[in-house]
Every structure is written in structure tokens, then in C-alpha cells.
Amino acid sequence: MAVKRLLTEFGMGSSLRRRDYTQAAVRAVKDALWHNSINLAELFGKDKAEMLIDVQVGVQDPSAVDRAAVAEIFPYGQVTVAVVQGGLDVPRSEGHPTVMANVAISVSLDLGVPS
């Protein structure tokens, strides 16, 4: 298998008052995706289901992110979600901090050519 990364997109999302790390991660993925219409699979004669989609999420509390909820955003492709320490919790004078999540989405295809 000769998998080639063809695209990387970045996004940022937040949860302003609820300290919802999953919501911040979902918003970050949507931020990265909703500004694009990428036809990579078709350009290479592949089906969209063949796309390998790797999502890296950075938040201050990685254990608080529901990886399945993040993966559900993608309508096709083989999605892998990894959550790591990152992002930012912004203190507030009242209540929970504002949570910021950063994501990097990489899309790869098996092009059947040696690496």
C-alpha cells in the first residue's frame, strides 16, 4: 500500500461557557471543513470511501473529548481521531473557562505507487 498524504486543513473551535471539549473539537473540525469543497478522491479516480482521514485534536483535557462524535462529522472516508494535550482554556471571572480546541485534518489516499 502506497499511502500519500494529499491535504492538510486546520481549524479552531470553542465552547464559550459550558467547558464542553467535544463541542469545541466538533466546531474546530467544522471550521476546517466548511470552507472547502475538496474533490481529491475524484481527481485520482478513487471513491470517497477510500479516503483516509486523520484528525488530530488538541485540547487541555483530551480525555473529555468524545472521539466518535468528532468522527461522525465526516460523511465518508475512513476516519481516525487522535486527541492530544493542546488547545487553550481561557479563565473567566465567573463559571467555567472558555475552551479552545485546535485540529489538523490530513487526507490521504492509496495511490498504488511506491512511496
C-alpha positions in Angstrom: 0.0 0.0 0.0 1.5 3.4 -1.1 -0.5 5.9 1.0 0.2 9.5 0.1 -1.0 12.5 2.2 -2.5 14.9 -0.2 -4.1 17.6 2.0 -3.9 19.1 5.5 -6.5 21.5 6.8 -6.5 23.4 10.1 -9.4 24.7 12.3 -10.2 26.2 15.7 -13.4 25.9 17.7 -14.6 26.9 21.2 -17.0 26.2 23.9 -17.6 29.6 25.5 -19.3 28.8 28.8 -20.1 25.0 29.1 -16.5 23.7 29.2 -17.5 21.2 26.5 -14.3 19.8 25.0 -16.2 17.7 22.5 -18.3 20.7 21.3 -15.1 22.7 20.9 -13.5 19.9 18.9 -16.5 19.4 16.6 -16.6 23.2 15.9 -12.9 23.1 15.1 -13.4 20.3 12.6 -16.3 22.1 11.0 -14.2 25.3 10.8 -11.6 23.4 8.9 -14.1 21.6 6.6 -16.9 24.2 5.9 -14.6 26.5 4.0 -13.6 23.8 1.4 -15.0 21.6 -1.2 -12.3 19.1 -1.9 -12.6 16.6 -4.7 -9.4 14.7 -4.1 -10.8 11.2 -4.5 -12.3 12.0 -7.8 -9.1 13.7 -9.1 -7.3 10.4 -8.6 -10.1 8.1 -9.8 -10.9 6.9 -6.3 -14.1 6.6 -4.4 -14.6 9.0 -1.5 -15.0 6.0 0.9 -11.3 5.2 0.2 -10.1 8.5 1.7 -8.0 8.0 4.9 -8.9 10.9 7.2 -6.7 11.5 10.2 -7.9 14.1 12.7 -5.7 15.4 15.4 -7.4 17.4 18.1 -5.6 19.5 20.7 -7.4 20.4 23.9 -6.4 20.9 27.5 -8.4 17.8 28.7 -8.0 15.1 26.0 -10.0 12.6 28.0 -13.1 14.8 27.8 -13.4 14.5 24.0 -15.9 12.0 22.5 -13.8 10.8 19.5 -16.9 9.1 18.0 -18.8 12.4 18.0 -15.9 14.1 16.2 -15.7 11.2 13.6 -19.4 11.5 12.9 -19.0 14.8 11.1 -17.4 13.1 8.1 -19.9 11.8 5.7 -17.4 9.4 4.1 -13.9 8.1 4.3 -12.0 6.1 6.9 -11.7 8.4 9.9 -9.2 8.2 12.7 -9.4 10.7 15.6 -6.5 11.3 18.0 -6.8 13.7 20.9 -3.7 15.2 22.5 -2.8 17.8 25.0 -3.1 21.3 23.4 -5.6 24.0 22.8 -6.3 26.5 25.5 -8.5 27.0 28.5 -9.2 30.7 28.9 -10.1 31.6 32.5 -13.3 33.6 33.1 -14.2 35.5 36.2 -17.5 33.5 36.5 -18.1 29.9 35.8 -16.1 27.5 33.6 -13.2 28.7 31.4 -13.7 29.2 27.7 -12.4 26.1 25.9 -10.5 26.4 22.7 -9.7 23.3 20.5 -7.3 23.2 17.5 -7.5 20.5 14.9 -5.4 19.3 12.0 -7.1 17.1 9.4 -5.0 15.1 6.9 -6.5 13.4 3.9 -4.6 10.6 2.3 -5.2 8.0 -0.5 -3.6 4.8 -1.5 -2.3 5.8 -5.0 -0.8 2.4 -5.7 2.6 3.9 -6.4 5.8 3.3 -4.2 6.4 5.9 -1.5 
